[in-house]
Amino acid sequence: MPRRPTAAIFDLDRTLISESSTPVFAQHLTEEGLLDGSPIPFADFFRRIFGMFGESRLLMEPAKLAVRSVRGWSPEAVERACRAAAKDLVEHIQPFAPGLIEEHRAAGRLLLLATTSPDAFVRPLAEELGFDDVIATRWLSDGGGFTGELDGPFVWNTRKRDAVRDWAEEHNVDLAGSYAYSDSYFDAPMLDLVGNPVAVNPDLRLSALATIKGWPIRHLDKNDGVIKIAGREIQEWTRPLMRPELIAPYADIEMIDVEKIPATGPAILVFNHRSYFDPSVMGLLIAKAGRNIRGLGKKEVFDVPIVGRLMRGLGGVRVERASGSDEPLREAATALRGGEVVMLAPEGTIPRGPAFFDPVLHGRWGAAKLAAETRVPVIPVGLWGTEHVWPRSSRLPRLTPIERPHVTARVGDPVELKYRSADADTKRIMAAIVDLLPDEAREQRTPTTEELMMTFPPGYTGDPNAEMTRRPGTDT
């Protein structure tokens, strides 16, 4: 017996797009001559309330009555306006929604747009996005124009649930194996229908319900797993506190050319790894640039129960270096396609022994592979002096405000890559980082035994001169 098809069911406003689609439709209806362009009383107020809190019974009342105003409208003129609006609305789709839609399409699921908005408005958008079908509120037409009455129910709350259930029965869709996405508490009946409900940018009541029921919560303007509180990431809430004098009063941190980090859009930030203090400096640098960061980190950190969950909530990507899996790079690529900034240290780990003092930096291929796949800019950052704050040989940083080691973080211009060889592009990336370091970093010298021992973890008893640098050919 053939398997029944499954579906991915999406709400529109505050789910696929971040706010109400009404202003975009209104603009094109005005251009088509269907609206006179005069402001609708309290429209801005209701739109702001919807943007902040989502749907409510109060907001739905004027939406129900709006059908009366379309009496006499030409269906052909509405279609022209809404096809033009669809082109604009595609640009408003949340950054991570296209990838999610494509994921379901690739899995063979039917794509259904289920919204309270008028069918005449949203069907062109659904076609633009490649959806298979639409459930929406329909307007009655007498053949010459819309009559100002509904053709069927106002598709909201339990009526939307019923419409989705009827559609599934008609198309023999297995709802238990299907997915549904919505922001609204009033779509909870629809979410309850499917085996895989997801609360997207949920209002307060849906967020509470999702927590009780164990439903996943996603924000399609952010990478999967990122936690938002009151509409903002943890990084955004804590950014005012990310200041050197507060985070690291025991170090003199100089950040140079921070403006070279793009203010918007995707980028790969690469830095040289010298100390356990490096992530703190990079965090301060990113905060000063006003960006949120997605960092690749060792699995050992992510596997710590509370710390790991926090790292994931901050947008971190778990890396298991010995596994050979490409999953971390796929997650990082997804973040970049959504307009995020991804940070990584191409060396993978702090060099040991003589490799720590090598004027030539050796990196793994991850950054070069990401850049070749996504074609986003690679921004180099040269760190220097972090090992004086927290050397690898110490279990804790040196919290001595009297000495205050000088630390620099210098941002460079995007690396010019060729995208033909990951090995060659990795060398270009590492050379760009070296160019940002002080002259002493490029001097070939013989370190003392004491200096060598500081590059090893506490308790190391081997020969510090025997360690060799990891070459790119060992990249996994």
C-alpha positions in Angstrom: 0.0 0.0 0.0 1.6 3.4 -1.0 2.5 5.8 1.7 0.1 8.7 2.2 1.6 12.2 1.4 2.6 14.5 4.2 2.5 18.3 4.2 4.2 21.4 5.5 1.6 24.0 6.5 2.6 27.6 6.9 0.8 30.7 8.3 1.7 34.0 6.6 1.8 37.1 8.8 4.4 37.0 11.6 5.4 33.6 10.4 6.7 33.6 6.9 7.0 37.4 7.0 7.8 39.3 10.2 4.8 41.6 10.3 1.5 42.2 8.6 1.3 41.8 4.8 -1.7 44.3 4.7 0.4 47.5 4.0 2.0 45.9 0.9 -1.3 44.8 -0.4 -2.8 48.2 0.3 -0.1 50.0 -1.6 -0.7 48.0 -4.8 -4.5 48.1 -4.5 -4.1 51.9 -4.3 -1.9 51.9 -7.4 -4.5 49.8 -9.2 -7.2 52.4 -8.2 -9.1 50.2 -5.9 -8.3 52.2 -2.8 -8.3 56.0 -2.8 -5.1 56.2 -0.7 -6.7 57.9 2.3 -5.6 56.5 5.6 -7.8 53.9 7.3 -8.8 55.1 10.8 -6.6 53.5 13.5 -4.9 51.3 10.9 -1.4 52.2 12.1 -2.4 51.6 15.7 -3.8 48.2 14.9 -0.8 47.3 12.8 1.6 48.2 15.7 -0.4 46.2 18.1 -0.4 43.2 15.7 3.4 43.6 15.2 4.1 43.5 18.9 1.5 41.1 20.3 0.1 39.1 17.3 -3.6 38.3 16.7 -6.4 38.9 19.1 -10.2 38.7 18.9 -10.3 42.5 19.0 -8.1 42.8 15.9 -10.1 40.1 14.0 -13.4 42.0 14.2 -12.4 44.7 11.7 -10.8 42.0 9.6 -14.1 40.2 9.3 -15.9 43.4 8.4 -13.3 44.5 5.8 -15.0 42.3 3.1 -17.8 44.9 2.9 -15.4 47.5 1.5 -14.6 45.4 -1.5 -18.1 45.4 -3.0 -17.8 46.1 -6.7 -14.1 45.5 -7.0 -13.0 43.8 -10.1 -11.4 40.3 -9.5 -9.1 40.9 -12.4 -7.9 44.3 -11.0 -7.4 42.7 -7.5 -5.3 39.9 -9.1 -3.1 42.4 -11.0 -2.5 44.3 -7.8 -1.8 41.2 -5.7 0.6 39.7 -8.3 2.6 42.9 -8.1 2.4 42.8 -4.3 3.6 39.2 -4.3 6.8 40.3 -6.0 7.4 42.7 -3.1 6.4 40.3 -0.4 8.9 37.7 -1.5 11.5 40.3 -0.4 9.9 40.4 3.0 10.1 36.6 3.6 12.1 35.9 6.7 15.7 35.0 6.0 15.5 31.3 7.1 12.1 30.6 5.6 13.2 29.9 2.0 15.6 27.2 3.3 12.9 25.6 5.5 10.5 25.6 2.6 13.0 24.0 0.3 13.8 21.4 3.0 10.2 20.3 3.0 9.9 20.4 -0.8 13.0 18.2 -1.1 11.5 15.8 1.4 8.5 15.4 -0.9 5.9 17.2 1.3 3.0 19.2 0.0 3.4 22.9 0.7 0.2 24.6 2.0 -0.3 28.2 2.9 -3.0 28.5 5.5 -3.9 32.1 6.4 -6.9 34.2 7.5 -6.0 36.7 4.8 -8.2 36.9 1.6 -7.5 34.2 -0.9 -7.5 36.8 -3.7 -4.6 38.5 -1.9 -2.4 35.6 -1.0 -2.8 33.1 -3.8 -0.4 34.9 -6.2 2.2 34.9 -3.3 1.7 31.2 -2.7 2.3 30.6 -6.4 5.4 32.8 -6.3 6.8 30.7 -3.5 6.0 27.4 -5.2 3.3 26.3 -2.7 1.0 23.5 -3.8 -2.3 25.0 -2.4 -3.9 27.7 -0.3 -6.4 27.8 2.5 -7.6 31.4 3.0 -10.8 33.5 3.5 -12.7 33.7 0.2 -14.8 36.5 -1.2 -18.0 36.0 -3.0 -18.1 37.1 -6.6 -21.2 37.4 -8.8 -19.2 37.1 -12.0 -18.8 40.9 -12.5 -17.2 41.8 -9.2 -17.0 41.0 -5.6 -20.3 41.3 -3.7 -18.9 42.4 -0.3 -19.8 39.1 1.3 -17.8 36.0 2.3 -17.8 32.9 0.2 -17.6 30.4 3.1 -16.2 30.8 6.6 -13.9 33.5 7.9 -10.8 31.2 8.1 -9.5 31.9 11.7 -9.0 29.9 14.9 -11.0 26.7 14.8 -12.3 27.5 11.4 -8.8 27.4 10.1 -8.2 24.0 11.8 -11.4 22.7 10.2 -10.4 23.9 6.8 -6.9 22.3 7.1 -8.5 19.0 8.3 -11.0 19.0 5.4 -8.1 19.7 2.9 -6.1 16.9 4.3 -9.0 14.4 4.0 -9.6 15.6 0.4 -6.0 15.1 -0.6 -5.4 12.0 1.6 -2.7 13.8 3.5 -1.3 12.1 6.7 -1.4 14.9 9.2 0.3 12.8 11.8 3.5 12.9 9.7 3.0 16.6 8.7 4.4 19.9 9.9 2.6 23.2 10.8 4.1 26.6 11.5 2.4 29.6 13.1 3.0 32.5 15.4 -0.5 32.8 16.9 -2.1 31.2 19.9 -5.3 31.2 17.9 -3.6 28.7 15.5 -3.1 26.3 18.3 -6.0 24.1 17.1 -4.4 23.8 13.7 -1.0 23.1 15.3 -2.6 20.4 17.4 -3.7 18.6 14.2 -0.2 17.7 13.0 2.4 15.4 14.4 5.1 18.1 14.1 3.8 21.5 15.3 6.3 24.4 15.4 5.7 27.8 17.1 7.4 30.5 15.0 8.0 33.9 16.5 5.2 33.0 18.9 3.0 35.5 20.8 3.1 35.2 24.6 0.3 32.7 24.9 1.5 30.5 22.2 5.0 30.6 23.6 3.6 29.4 27.0 1.5 26.7 25.4 4.4 25.5 23.3 6.6 25.2 26.4 3.9 23.2 28.2 3.3 20.9 25.2 6.9 20.6 24.3 6.5 22.1 20.8 9.7 23.5 19.2 10.0 27.3 19.1 11.7 28.8 16.1 12.5 32.3 14.8 12.8 32.3 11.1 14.8 35.6 11.2 17.5 33.7 13.1 19.4 30.4 12.8 17.6 27.4 14.2 18.1 27.0 18.0 18.8 30.7 18.7 16.9 31.9 21.8 15.0 35.2 21.6 13.5 37.0 24.7 10.9 39.7 24.0 11.9 39.7 20.4 15.6 40.1 20.9 18.5 37.7 21.0 20.5 37.2 24.2 23.5 38.8 22.4 21.4 41.9 21.7 20.3 42.2 25.4 23.8 41.8 26.7 25.6 44.0 24.1 25.5 47.1 26.3 27.5 45.1 28.9 30.1 43.9 26.4 32.7 46.5 27.2 36.4 45.7 27.8 36.4 47.6 31.2 33.5 45.3 32.3 34.4 42.0 30.8 38.2 42.2 31.1 39.4 44.9 33.4 42.7 43.0 33.8 43.7 43.6 30.1 44.3 46.6 27.9 42.3 45.6 24.8 42.8 47.7 21.6 40.3 47.0 18.7 41.4 48.4 15.4 39.4 49.0 12.2 36.2 47.5 13.6 34.2 49.3 10.9 35.6 46.8 8.4 33.2 44.2 9.8 30.1 44.5 7.5 27.2 46.3 9.3 24.7 44.1 7.5 24.7 40.9 5.5 26.6 37.7 5.8 30.3 37.4 6.5 32.9 34.8 7.7 35.1 36.2 10.4 38.4 34.3 10.8 41.0 34.8 13.5 44.3 33.2 14.7 44.0 31.1 17.8 46.5 31.9 20.6 44.7 31.6 23.9 41.6 30.6 25.8 41.0 34.4 26.0 40.5 34.7 22.2 36.7 34.1 22.3 36.3 36.9 24.8 38.2 39.3 22.7 36.2 38.3 19.6 33.0 38.7 21.5 33.9 42.2 22.5 34.9 42.9 18.9 31.6 41.7 17.4 29.6 43.6 20.1 31.4 46.8 19.2 30.5 46.1 15.5 26.9 45.8 16.5 26.5 42.3 15.0 25.4 38.9 16.4 27.8 36.1 15.8 27.4 32.4 15.0 30.6 30.6 16.3 31.8 27.1 15.6 32.9 25.5 18.8 34.3 22.2 20.0 31.8 19.5 20.9 33.2 19.2 24.4 31.8 22.7 25.2 28.4 22.0 23.7 28.1 18.6 25.6 28.2 20.4 29.0 24.5 20.3 29.9 23.8 24.0 30.8 26.7 25.6 29.0 26.0 23.7 25.8 22.3 24.7 25.7 23.4 28.3 26.3 25.9 28.1 23.5 23.3 26.7 21.1 20.9 29.4 22.2 23.5 32.0 21.3 23.7 30.5 17.8 26.8 28.3 18.3 27.5 25.4 16.0 28.8 22.2 17.6 31.9 20.7 15.9 33.2 17.2 16.4 36.6 17.5 14.8 37.4 13.8 14.5 34.1 12.7 13.1 34.7 13.9 9.5 31.1 15.1 9.4 30.2 18.1 7.1 27.2 18.9 9.3 28.8 21.9 11.0 29.7 23.4 7.7 26.2 22.8 6.4 24.8 24.6 9.5 27.2 27.4 9.1 26.3 27.8 5.4 22.6 27.9 6.4 23.4 30.8 8.8 25.3 32.6 6.1 22.5 32.3 3.6 20.2 33.8 6.2 22.5 36.9 6.4 24.4 35.9 9.6 28.0 36.4 10.6 29.9 33.1 11.2 33.1 33.1 13.2 35.8 30.5 13.3 39.5 29.9 13.9 40.9 28.1 10.9 43.7 26.6 13.0 41.1 24.6 14.8 43.0 24.6 18.1 45.8 26.6 19.7 49.1 25.5 18.2 51.5 23.7 20.5 55.2 23.9 21.0 57.3 25.3 18.2 54.2 25.6 16.0 52.9 28.4 18.3 55.9 30.6 17.3 55.9 29.7 13.6 55.6 33.0 11.5 53.6 31.0 9.0 50.1 30.1 10.2 48.6 26.8 9.0 44.8 26.4 8.8 42.2 23.9 8.0 39.9 24.2 5.0 36.6 25.0 6.7 36.6 28.7 6.1 37.7 28.3 2.5 35.0 25.6 1.8 32.3 27.9 3.4 33.4 30.8 1.3 33.5 28.8 -1.9 30.0 27.4 -1.2 28.4 30.7 -0.2 30.6 33.4 -1.9 30.3 35.7 1.1 33.2 37.9 2.2 35.9 36.4 4.5 37.0 39.1 7.0 40.4 38.4 8.7 41.1 39.4 12.3 44.6 39.3 13.8 44.8 38.7 17.5 47.9 39.4 19.5 48.8 39.3 23.2 45.9 37.1 24.3 48.3 34.4 25.6 49.6 36.9 28.2 46.1 37.1 29.7 45.2 33.4 29.6 48.0 31.1 28.5 47.2 27.5 27.6 49.2 26.3 30.5 46.9 28.0 33.0 43.5 26.7 34.2 42.4 30.3 34.8 43.1 33.7 33.3 45.6 35.9 35.0 43.4 38.4 36.9 46.1 40.9 37.7 44.8 44.4 36.9 48.2 45.9 37.8 50.1 44.3 34.9 47.2 44.7 32.3 48.8 42.9 29.3 48.2 44.7 26.0 46.0 42.9 23.6 45.2 43.9 20.0 42.4 42.8 17.6 42.9 44.2 14.1 40.3 43.7 11.4 41.4 43.5 7.8 39.8 43.9 4.4 38.0 40.9 2.8 40.4 38.3 1.6 40.7 37.9 -2.2 39.9 34.3 -2.9 40.0 32.3 -6.1 37.5 29.5 -5.2 39.5 26.9 -7.2 41.4 25.2 -4.5 40.5 25.0 -0.8 44.2 24.5 0.1 45.3 27.6 -1.8 42.4 29.7 -0.5 43.2 28.6 3.1 46.8 29.8 2.6 45.5 33.1 1.4 43.3 33.4 4.5 46.1 32.6 6.8 48.5 35.0 5.1 45.8 37.8 5.4 45.7 37.1 9.2 49.5 37.2 9.5 49.5 40.6 7.7 47.4 42.0 10.5 49.9 41.0 13.2 52.8 43.1 14.6 56.2 42.7 13.1 57.4 40.5 15.9 54.9 37.8 14.8 56.8 37.4 11.5 60.2 37.0 13.1 61.7 33.5 13.1 63.1 32.9 16.6 63.9 30.0 18.9 61.6 30.1 22.0 62.8 29.2 25.4 61.6 26.0 27.1 59.5 28.1 29.5 57.8 29.8 26.5 57.2 26.4 24.9 55.7 24.9 28.1 53.1 27.8 28.2 51.6 26.5 24.9 50.6 23.2 26.5 47.7 22.4 28.8 48.4 22.1 32.5 50.1 18.8 33.5 51.9 18.3 30.2 55.1 16.3 30.7 56.3 15.5 27.2 59.1 17.1 25.1 57.8 20.6 24.1 60.2 20.6 21.1 58.8 17.4 19.6 55.4 18.9 18.8 54.7 19.8 15.2 52.1 22.0 13.7 48.9 20.5 12.2 49.0 20.8 8.4 45.9 21.5 6.2 46.1 18.0 4.7 44.8 16.6 8.0 41.6 18.7 7.8 38.4 16.7 8.4 
